[in-house]
Amino acid sequence: MTVLLKNYSLNALRVFAVAANAASFKQAAQQLDLSQSAITRHIQTLEEQLGAPLFRRDNRVHALTPAGEVLAAKLLQLFQQIEQSVQQARDCGDEQVTTLRVVVADSLLRWWLASRLADFNAIYPHIRLQLDTYADGTEETLLSDTAQAIQHGSIDLAVLHGRIKDRNLQHEPLYRPTYQVVSSSAQTADTAPYFVAPASDAWQVLTKHHSTQLHAAVVQPFAKNTIGLELLRSLDGHGVVDSLYLQHPQLEPLHRSALLCAPSKHEVHCVLKQRTRHPVAVVAFTKWLQNRIQQSLHHV
């Protein structure tokens, strides 16, 4: 087995490599962010280890001895190669693919997230998203299961409407939804049916805020508001939607009611395990999500 540089100070060799290629010890000290006396000490240490002087001791001249010239010839190049190898090792570590397991509402994936995944993949090619969804309106029954899944590490984070009462979980706010009534066209009559999920947060909030206008609404009930939005492509009627989703190509043509809108009582959060330091992939996805949602809301 070969032992490299067993009897020589690697730090002193590095200082010498810089000093040998600098105009003076002062310049070398500036390049290495060291004091000039520290440069001198490192050079003296190396000279003692080698048993030969490396610089001529003349205050007027910054010159190498024959031994110094031999050592300096390739030493700087070697340290540059080491620096390059270290950077390559770092890059290799960065390129390791990380799988991030995320749970989101099916409506968020359908109307907003899916079309933006290419953007995330382009920025973070080494983070592979493993997505699962839950049906809108089922958060209450999901809270306990989601909390356990995050605690046990079977998922990394969940995007939820509301909060989970658990001190071991961290909530990063994303946005507060604003619900809006949309119609097949501007000519859709007020008496046309509302294709909505009556128990959904969106419909409950809207009917509370606009009880006078909506008390006589004809409701054609469905399990999800998303179903109603799909039907508006072929049937004349009304639906309700989170305004964040209105940039989706399928929803853009719908007529929006400027009056029939209302904010949700709860915010949407990224829910993750409480840690002192989170994995890079978790932080990256959370920050990306916060940024892209705010960008979208500015264009609504």
C-alpha positions as CSV (number, residue, x, y, z in Angstrom):
1,M,0.0,0.0,0.0
2,T,1.4,3.4,-1.0
3,V,1.2,6.2,1.6
4,L,1.2,9.7,0.0
5,L,2.8,12.7,1.6
6,K,3.2,10.9,4.9
7,N,5.9,13.3,6.2
8,Y,4.8,16.5,4.5
9,S,2.2,19.2,5.4
10,L,-0.4,19.3,2.6
11,N,-1.4,22.8,3.7
12,A,2.2,24.0,3.6
13,L,2.5,22.5,0.0
14,R,-0.6,24.4,-1.0
15,V,0.7,27.6,0.4
16,F,4.1,27.1,-1.4
17,A,2.3,26.3,-4.7
18,V,0.5,29.7,-4.5
19,A,3.5,31.7,-3.2
20,A,5.8,30.2,-5.9
21,N,3.5,31.5,-8.6
22,A,2.8,34.9,-6.9
23,A,4.8,38.1,-7.3
24,S,5.5,38.2,-3.5
25,F,4.5,36.7,-0.2
26,K,2.1,39.7,0.2
27,Q,0.3,38.8,-2.9
28,A,0.1,35.1,-1.9
29,A,-1.3,36.1,1.5
30,Q,-4.0,38.1,-0.3
31,Q,-4.9,35.2,-2.6
32,L,-5.1,32.7,0.3
33,D,-6.7,35.2,2.8
34,L,-3.8,34.6,5.2
35,S,-1.4,36.9,7.0
36,Q,2.1,37.4,5.5
37,S,3.6,35.9,8.6
38,A,1.5,32.8,8.2
39,I,2.8,32.4,4.6
40,T,6.3,32.6,5.9
41,R,5.7,30.0,8.7
42,H,4.2,27.5,6.2
43,I,7.2,27.9,3.9
44,Q,9.6,27.5,6.7
45,T,7.8,24.3,7.9
46,L,8.0,22.8,4.4
47,E,11.7,23.7,4.1
48,E,12.4,22.0,7.4
49,Q,10.5,18.9,6.2
50,L,12.4,18.8,2.9
51,G,15.7,19.8,4.3
52,A,16.3,22.4,1.6
53,P,15.6,26.1,1.1
54,L,12.8,26.9,-1.4
55,F,13.2,30.7,-1.7
56,R,16.3,32.8,-1.8
57,R,16.5,34.9,1.3
58,D,16.8,38.3,-0.3
59,N,14.3,41.0,0.6
60,R,14.8,42.7,-2.8
61,V,14.1,39.5,-4.9
62,H,11.2,37.0,-4.7
63,A,13.0,34.1,-6.3
64,L,13.0,30.3,-6.0
65,T,16.0,28.2,-5.3
66,P,16.7,25.2,-7.7
67,A,14.9,23.0,-5.2
68,G,12.0,25.4,-5.2
69,E,11.8,25.5,-9.0
70,V,11.7,21.7,-9.2
71,L,8.9,21.5,-6.6
72,A,6.9,24.5,-8.0
73,A,7.0,23.2,-11.6
74,K,4.0,20.9,-11.2
75,L,2.7,21.5,-7.7
76,L,0.2,24.3,-8.6
77,Q,-1.1,22.2,-11.5
78,L,-1.6,19.2,-9.1
79,F,-3.6,21.4,-6.7
80,Q,-5.7,22.7,-9.6
81,Q,-6.4,19.0,-10.6
82,I,-7.4,18.2,-7.0
83,E,-9.8,21.2,-6.9
84,Q,-11.3,20.0,-10.2
85,S,-11.7,16.5,-8.8
86,V,-13.3,17.7,-5.7
87,Q,-15.8,19.8,-7.7
88,Q,-16.6,16.8,-9.9
89,A,-17.2,14.7,-6.8
90,R,-19.6,17.4,-5.5
91,D,-21.4,17.5,-8.9
92,C,-21.7,13.8,-8.8
93,G,-23.3,13.9,-5.4
94,D,-25.7,16.6,-6.6
95,E,-26.7,14.4,-9.5
96,Q,-27.9,11.6,-7.3
97,V,-31.6,11.1,-8.0
98,T,-33.8,11.7,-5.0
99,T,-37.4,10.5,-4.9
100,L,-39.8,12.9,-3.2
101,R,-43.2,11.4,-2.2
102,V,-45.9,14.0,-2.3
103,V,-49.7,13.8,-1.7
104,V,-51.9,16.5,-3.2
105,A,-55.6,17.1,-3.9
106,D,-56.7,15.6,-7.2
107,S,-58.1,19.0,-8.3
108,L,-54.8,20.7,-7.6
109,L,-53.0,18.2,-9.7
110,R,-55.7,18.2,-12.5
111,W,-56.1,22.0,-12.9
112,W,-52.8,23.5,-11.8
113,L,-49.8,21.3,-10.9
114,A,-49.7,18.9,-13.8
115,S,-49.0,21.5,-16.4
116,R,-46.1,22.9,-14.3
117,L,-44.2,19.7,-13.5
118,A,-42.0,20.1,-16.5
119,D,-40.8,23.4,-15.1
120,F,-39.9,21.8,-11.8
121,N,-38.1,18.9,-13.6
122,A,-36.1,21.4,-15.6
123,I,-34.9,23.2,-12.5
124,Y,-34.4,20.1,-10.4
125,P,-33.6,17.3,-12.8
126,H,-32.3,15.1,-9.9
127,I,-35.5,15.2,-7.9
128,R,-38.1,12.6,-9.0
129,L,-41.6,13.4,-7.8
130,Q,-43.8,10.4,-6.8
131,L,-47.3,11.9,-6.6
132,D,-50.4,10.5,-5.0
133,T,-53.8,12.3,-4.7
134,Y,-56.8,12.5,-2.5
135,A,-60.3,13.5,-3.4
136,D,-61.4,17.1,-2.6
137,G,-63.5,17.3,0.5
138,T,-61.9,14.2,2.2
139,E,-59.2,16.1,4.1
140,E,-60.9,15.5,7.5
141,T,-60.8,11.8,7.2
142,L,-57.3,12.0,5.8
143,L,-55.7,14.1,8.5
144,S,-55.0,11.3,10.9
145,D,-53.7,9.0,8.2
146,T,-51.6,11.7,6.6
147,A,-50.0,12.7,10.0
148,Q,-49.0,9.1,10.6
149,A,-47.7,8.7,7.0
150,I,-45.5,11.7,7.4
151,Q,-44.3,10.7,10.9
152,H,-43.5,7.2,9.7
153,G,-41.7,8.4,6.6
154,S,-44.0,6.8,4.0
155,I,-44.6,10.2,2.5
156,D,-42.4,13.3,2.6
157,L,-45.0,16.0,2.5
158,A,-48.6,16.6,1.8
159,V,-50.4,19.7,0.4
160,L,-53.5,20.1,2.5
161,H,-56.4,22.5,2.9
162,G,-56.3,23.4,6.6
163,R,-54.0,22.3,9.4
164,I,-53.2,19.1,11.3
165,K,-53.1,19.5,15.0
166,D,-49.8,17.8,15.7
167,R,-46.8,19.4,17.3
168,N,-44.5,17.0,15.4
169,L,-45.6,18.5,12.0
170,Q,-44.6,21.7,10.3
171,H,-47.0,23.7,8.2
172,E,-45.7,26.0,5.4
173,P,-48.4,28.3,4.1
174,L,-49.0,28.3,0.4
175,Y,-52.2,30.4,-0.2
176,R,-55.8,31.0,0.9
177,P,-58.1,29.9,-1.9
178,T,-60.7,32.3,-3.3
179,Y,-63.7,30.4,-4.7
180,Q,-65.6,31.7,-7.7
181,V,-68.7,30.9,-9.6
182,V,-68.1,30.2,-13.3
183,S,-70.6,29.6,-16.1
184,S,-70.7,27.9,-19.5
185,S,-71.0,31.4,-21.1
186,A,-72.0,34.9,-20.4
187,Q,-75.5,34.1,-21.7
188,T,-76.0,31.3,-19.1
189,A,-79.2,32.1,-17.2
190,D,-79.2,32.5,-13.4
191,T,-81.8,29.8,-13.2
192,A,-79.4,27.3,-15.0
193,P,-78.3,24.4,-12.7
194,Y,-75.2,24.5,-10.5
195,F,-73.1,21.4,-11.0
196,V,-71.4,21.3,-7.6
197,A,-70.5,19.1,-4.6
198,P,-73.0,20.5,-2.0
199,A,-70.8,19.5,1.0
200,S,-67.6,21.0,-0.5
201,D,-65.8,23.9,1.3
202,A,-66.2,26.0,-1.9
203,W,-70.0,25.7,-2.1
204,Q,-70.5,26.1,1.6
205,V,-68.4,29.3,1.7
206,L,-70.1,30.7,-1.4
207,T,-73.6,30.1,-0.2
208,K,-72.8,31.6,3.2
209,H,-71.3,34.8,1.7
210,H,-74.0,35.1,-1.0
211,S,-77.0,33.6,0.6
212,T,-79.4,36.1,-1.1
213,Q,-78.2,35.4,-4.6
214,L,-77.7,31.6,-4.2
215,H,-80.6,30.6,-1.9
216,A,-82.8,29.7,-4.8
217,A,-80.0,28.0,-6.8
218,V,-80.9,24.8,-8.6
219,V,-78.2,22.4,-7.5
220,Q,-77.4,19.3,-9.5
221,P,-75.2,17.4,-7.0
222,F,-72.0,15.6,-7.7
223,A,-69.3,14.1,-5.5
224,K,-66.7,16.5,-6.8
225,N,-66.7,20.1,-8.1
226,T,-64.3,19.0,-10.7
227,I,-67.0,16.8,-12.3
228,G,-69.2,19.9,-12.6
229,L,-66.4,21.8,-14.3
230,E,-66.0,19.0,-16.8
231,L,-69.7,19.1,-17.6
232,L,-69.6,22.9,-18.4
233,R,-67.8,22.0,-21.6
234,S,-71.0,20.5,-23.0
235,L,-73.9,21.6,-20.8
236,D,-75.2,25.0,-20.0
237,G,-74.9,25.7,-16.3
238,H,-72.7,27.0,-13.4
239,G,-69.9,25.6,-11.4
240,V,-67.5,26.6,-8.6
241,V,-63.7,26.7,-8.8
242,D,-60.6,27.8,-6.9
243,S,-59.5,31.0,-8.7
244,L,-55.9,29.6,-8.8
245,Y,-57.1,27.1,-11.4
246,L,-58.6,29.6,-13.8
247,Q,-55.4,29.7,-15.9
248,H,-55.9,26.2,-17.1
249,P,-56.7,26.1,-20.8
250,Q,-60.0,24.2,-20.2
251,L,-61.2,26.7,-17.6
252,E,-60.1,30.0,-19.3
253,P,-63.1,30.1,-21.7
254,L,-65.6,29.9,-18.8
255,H,-67.5,33.1,-17.9
256,R,-66.4,34.3,-14.4
257,S,-68.8,36.0,-12.0
258,A,-67.2,39.1,-10.7
259,L,-69.6,39.2,-7.8
260,L,-70.1,35.6,-6.7
261,C,-66.7,34.9,-5.1
262,A,-65.5,34.4,-1.5
263,P,-62.3,33.5,0.3
264,S,-61.9,30.1,2.1
265,K,-61.8,30.1,5.9
266,H,-58.6,28.0,5.7
267,E,-55.2,28.2,4.0
268,V,-53.6,25.5,1.9
269,H,-50.3,24.3,3.5
270,C,-47.3,22.1,2.7
271,V,-47.3,19.7,5.7
272,L,-44.0,18.1,6.6
273,K,-42.3,16.5,9.5
274,Q,-40.9,18.9,12.1
275,R,-37.1,18.9,11.7
276,T,-34.2,21.1,12.6
277,R,-33.0,20.7,9.0
278,H,-35.1,19.4,6.1
279,P,-33.8,17.3,3.2
280,V,-32.8,19.4,0.2
281,A,-35.5,17.9,-2.0
282,V,-38.3,18.9,0.5
283,V,-37.1,22.5,0.7
284,A,-36.7,22.7,-3.0
285,F,-40.2,21.5,-3.8
286,T,-41.8,23.6,-1.0
287,K,-40.0,26.8,-2.1
288,W,-40.8,26.1,-5.8
289,L,-44.5,25.5,-5.0
290,Q,-44.7,28.7,-2.9
291,N,-43.1,30.8,-5.7
292,R,-45.1,29.4,-8.6
293,I,-48.4,29.7,-6.8
294,Q,-47.7,33.3,-6.0
295,Q,-46.8,33.9,-9.6
296,S,-50.1,32.3,-10.7
297,L,-52.2,34.4,-8.3
298,H,-50.7,37.6,-9.6
299,H,-52.1,36.7,-13.1
300,V,-55.6,35.7,-12.0
